[in-house]
Every structure is written in C-alpha cells, then in structure tokens.
Amino acid sequence: MAEICPVCGLPSDICVCSEISKEQQRIRIRLELGKWRRKNTIIDGIDNKETDLGRLAQKLKAYLACGGTAKNNKILLQGDHRERARTYLIQLGYAEDNIEVQ
C-alpha cells in the first residue's frame, strides 16, 4: 500500500504539494545599485521552508554565470540579470504570473 501525503491526501508518488506551494509564492526580482554604482539583482519572496535558498542561488549563479549569495531570505546576484533569472525560475516550475520584475 502506498503512503498517503498528510497535506493533500494523495499517494506520495503523485503528491502535488510542492507544485502548489511554488504556485502560491509571490516572487519579486528587482535591481539595486550598490557601492560605486554596481548593479545587484535581488530575488525575494521565495519560501525558505520549502526551498533551499543556498542551493537555488548556486543554480542561478551557474546558469547566469555570475557571483552572488543567499542570505536574509533573499538571493543576491551580481549584475543585472532580472529577465534571465525570471525565465530560469519559470523553468523550475514557479508560476509566471507570480513573478514580478521591477
């Protein structure tokens, strides 16, 4: 007998809880100017209980070929990568309507 997910009540092999949680998050991607007018892309609004922000930041840095870090429930990327970060998050399964680029 298959295990039943306590959240959605479906068998664990077809559980949709992680997909539902990704669709409900409101993600903001914005650009900030740092010291000496350096551009930094800030991604916030991703639930750190469901997603490992450090691992996601590592994937984004590899995809975008830039430096960065994850701290204070935000992902900081060096450079202006707003549109490319948005397309990568959509590829990962986050809802396109819930990603706001500023």
ZINORKA-V615947 format. One record per residue. N is the residue number from 1. RES is the residue in one letter. OMEGA is omega in degrees with one decimal (999 if undefined). BURIAL is 1 if it has 16 or more other ideal C-beta (glycine too) atoms within 10 Angstrom, else 0. Layout:
BEGIN
N_RES_OMEGA_BURIAL ; N_RES_OMEGA_BURIAL
END
This chain:
BEGIN
1_M_-177.6_0 ; 2_A_177.1_0 ; 3_E_-180.0_0 ; 4_I_177.5_0 ; 5_C_-178.8_0 ; 6_P_-176.8_0 ; 7_V_-174.8_0 ; 8_C_177.2_0 ; 9_G_177.8_0 ; 10_L_173.5_0 ; 11_P_-172.5_0 ; 12_S_180.0_0 ; 13_D_175.9_0 ; 14_I_-179.3_0 ; 15_C_-177.9_1 ; 16_V_-176.2_0 ; 17_C_-178.1_0 ; 18_S_178.0_0 ; 19_E_179.1_0 ; 20_I_-179.4_0 ; 21_S_177.6_0 ; 22_K_-177.5_1 ; 23_E_-176.2_0 ; 24_Q_-177.3_0 ; 25_Q_175.5_1 ; 26_R_-175.0_0 ; 27_I_176.7_1 ; 28_R_175.0_0 ; 29_I_-177.4_1 ; 30_R_-179.1_0 ; 31_L_175.4_0 ; 32_E_175.1_0 ; 33_L_-179.2_0 ; 34_G_180.0_0 ; 35_K_-177.7_0 ; 36_W_175.9_0 ; 37_R_175.1_0 ; 38_R_-177.7_0 ; 39_K_176.9_0 ; 40_N_176.0_1 ; 41_T_-179.2_1 ; 42_I_176.8_1 ; 43_I_177.4_1 ; 44_D_-178.2_0 ; 45_G_177.7_0 ; 46_I_-178.2_1 ; 47_D_-177.6_0 ; 48_N_176.0_0 ; 49_K_-178.7_0 ; 50_E_-173.5_0 ; 51_T_173.5_1 ; 52_D_-176.0_0 ; 53_L_178.9_1 ; 54_G_179.3_0 ; 55_R_177.8_0 ; 56_L_177.3_1 ; 57_A_178.6_1 ; 58_Q_178.0_0 ; 59_K_178.9_0 ; 60_L_179.9_1 ; 61_K_178.7_1 ; 62_A_-179.2_0 ; 63_Y_-175.6_0 ; 64_L_-179.2_1 ; 65_A_179.8_0 ; 66_C_175.0_1 ; 67_G_178.1_0 ; 68_G_-178.7_1 ; 69_T_174.4_0 ; 70_A_175.9_1 ; 71_K_-179.0_0 ; 72_N_179.8_0 ; 73_N_178.2_0 ; 74_K_171.9_1 ; 75_I_-179.3_1 ; 76_L_179.2_1 ; 77_L_180.0_1 ; 78_Q_179.1_1 ; 79_G_179.7_1 ; 80_D_-177.1_0 ; 81_H_-173.2_1 ; 82_R_-175.4_1 ; 83_E_-179.8_0 ; 84_R_176.5_1 ; 85_A_178.2_1 ; 86_R_-179.7_1 ; 87_T_178.7_0 ; 88_Y_177.8_1 ; 89_L_176.4_1 ; 90_I_176.7_0 ; 91_Q_180.0_0 ; 92_L_175.6_0 ; 93_G_176.9_0 ; 94_Y_-176.4_1 ; 95_A_-177.5_0 ; 96_E_-178.8_0 ; 97_D_-175.3_0 ; 98_N_178.1_0 ; 99_I_-177.0_1 ; 100_E_177.5_0 ; 101_V_-179.0_0 ; 102_Q_999_0
END
